[in-house]
Amino acid sequence: IGENVFRMAKKEFSQLMKEFVVGAIQRNELVKLPVEVYWSLAFSPLYTLIKFHNDGKGVGGIEKYSWNNEHMNQAFDLVVKALKP
C-alpha cells in the first residue's frame, strides 16, 4: 500500500510541477524549457549546497563547508536570473 501511495503522490507532484512551469512560461516568467531542464537548473544548486553541508566539506572534499543564508541567497539569485526570459 505504501508504495502505491508514494507512486500516486509522485505522479500528482510531477503533474503540478509541469502545470507550474507551463503557466510560468505562458506568463513570460520563465524561459521556455522542458520541465526536467527547469528542475535541474532550479534545484540542483540547492541540493549541492545541502550535500556539501551534510558532508561538512566543499568541492573536492578538502576544505570545510557549512551552509549559510548568504550562499543560499547567492545561488537563488543566480538561478532566478538564469531562468528569466
C-alpha positions in Angstrom: 0.0 0.0 0.0 2.8 2.5 0.9 4.5 2.1 -2.4 1.2 2.7 -4.3 0.5 5.9 -2.2 4.1 7.1 -2.9 3.7 6.4 -6.7 0.4 8.3 -6.8 1.8 11.3 -4.8 4.8 11.3 -7.1 2.6 11.4 -10.2 0.5 14.2 -8.7 3.6 16.2 -7.8 5.0 15.7 -11.3 1.8 17.0 -12.9 1.7 20.0 -10.6 5.3 20.9 -11.4 4.5 20.6 -15.1 1.5 22.9 -14.7 3.5 25.4 -12.7 6.3 25.5 -15.3 3.9 25.8 -18.3 1.9 28.5 -16.6 5.1 30.5 -15.7 6.3 30.2 -19.3 2.9 31.4 -20.6 3.1 34.4 -18.2 6.6 35.1 -19.5 8.1 34.5 -16.0 10.4 31.7 -17.2 12.3 30.9 -20.3 10.8 28.1 -22.3 12.5 24.9 -21.1 11.5 21.3 -20.6 10.4 20.6 -17.1 13.4 18.4 -16.5 15.8 21.2 -17.5 14.0 23.7 -15.4 14.1 21.3 -12.4 17.8 20.6 -12.8 18.7 24.3 -13.0 16.3 25.4 -10.3 17.0 22.8 -7.6 20.4 21.3 -8.2 22.3 24.2 -6.7 20.3 23.8 -3.5 20.8 20.1 -3.4 24.5 20.5 -3.9 24.9 23.1 -1.2 22.9 20.8 1.2 25.1 17.9 0.2 28.3 19.9 0.9 26.8 21.0 4.3 25.8 17.4 5.2 29.3 16.2 4.2 30.9 19.1 6.1 33.2 19.5 3.1 33.2 21.6 -0.1 34.3 20.8 -3.6 37.0 18.1 -3.7 36.3 17.2 0.0 39.3 19.2 1.1 38.0 22.4 2.8 35.3 22.5 5.4 31.9 23.8 4.3 28.9 24.9 6.3 25.6 26.1 5.0 24.7 29.8 5.4 22.0 32.1 4.2 24.4 34.2 2.1 25.4 31.2 0.0 21.7 30.2 -0.4 20.7 33.7 -1.5 23.6 33.9 -3.9 22.6 30.6 -5.5 18.9 31.6 -5.6 19.6 35.0 -7.2 21.7 33.4 -9.9 19.1 30.7 -10.6 16.3 33.2 -10.9 18.5 35.4 -13.2 19.2 32.4 -15.4 15.6 31.4 -15.7 14.1 34.8 -16.5 13.3 35.5 -20.2 
